[in-house]
Amino acid sequence: MHKQETNLNIMRLTLYFLFALLLLGSVSCQSGMEAEEMDSSVAALEITPPPNLSDRKIKKEATIRFQVKDLAESSTKIEALLEKYGATITNSQNYNQEESIEASYTIKVAPEKLDDLLKAIQAESIFLDNKTVTADDVTMQYVDVEARIKAKQAVQQKYLELLTKTSKVSEILTIEAELQKVQEELESVQAQMKALQQQVNYSTINLTMYQLVPASYSDRTNFTTRVTSALNGGWHLFKDLLVGVVYLWPILIITIAVFFLIRWYKNRQRSIV
């Protein structure tokens, strides 16, 4: 009896041992599967690297304002610098203020030459009022406009294909109307792309130079000009006075009448005496 109980206990221990082995194997397999899944998940979560700097679309713009000693001389030097750096002037204006003369330019230059040209221009300054340089990343805007162009072109191609497959006048007119609309939208988006490319391919410099001229106008002009201006001013003043006298004719008549009346009265008094 005792021997049977011993055999029974041995069988139970054996079963427990086998069960433990099976459980351990299952856990190991599950851990291996989870590890594989985790590795695949990590691989799936790998972030795509950002585009290279050379692929980005950067719009650069600079604004600078400063005082110069001689505006005419500095303007000549600036024009020579622009020719040296291959830059162009797209807009220029001159201003004559009461105590200063100014010149402003809008300049287009290749982005890689912007900094060097800006330093060369600033060398003409004797007093810097302000200087700002901005660089805007318009890559996403560029990609968006490019995608819109491709989409419009695809729609345009579909309408062109439909025109070749139909012979009904009503359908042809409808397709042509839609095609015209798509064409106009495509041209508008293409114009946006052209403007964006110009902004990326050419940087902008907004330049303003000024020279202080504290002397009065008469000190800055020659004798002949001053005499001519004085004669013109005197003639205009005479005409204004003459017009003013005409406006006062009723008062003049009354004044003359009162003068003669007083004189007549005094003469009468003398005659009576």
Buried (B, 14 or more C-beta within 10 A) or exposed (E): EEEEEEEEEEEEEEEEEEEEEEEEEEEEEEEEEEEEEEEEEEEEEEEEEEEEEEEBBBBBBBBBBBBBEEBEEBBEBBBEBBEEBEBEBEEEEEEEEEEBBBBBBBBBBEBEBBEEBBEBBEEBBEEEEEEEBEEEEBBEBBEBBEEBBEBBBEBBEBBEEBEEEEEEEEEEEBBEEBBEEBEEBBEEBBEBBEEBEEBBEBBBBBBBBBBBBEEEEEEEEEEEEEEEEEEEEEEEEEEEEEEEEEEEEEEEEEEEEEEEEEEEEEEEEEEEE
